[in-house]
Amino acid sequence: MKGFQRNVTITLILRKKEQYLEGTHTVQQALEELGLSPETHLVVRDGVLLNEHEPLKDGDVVKLVPVISGGAQ
């Protein structure tokens, strides 16, 4: 169908909670839209770690993994 556009949907999972974004995003843009930072969260798609410039595609399901750090005393 000419002129028909389907929405791009990306699923992001953080602590077993699914969130959805529509449209095209890079990892960094998606994190920013959720109020998160690439410095505090790792993004994994199909077991592969993504960098902040990686584009997310329609149908992607990515896991957001909080970075936990501890300090030496």
Secondary structure, 3 states (H helix, E strand, C coil): CCCCCCCCEEEEEECCEEEEEECCEEHHHHHHHCCCCCCCEEEEECCEEECCCCEECCCCEEEEEECCCCCCC
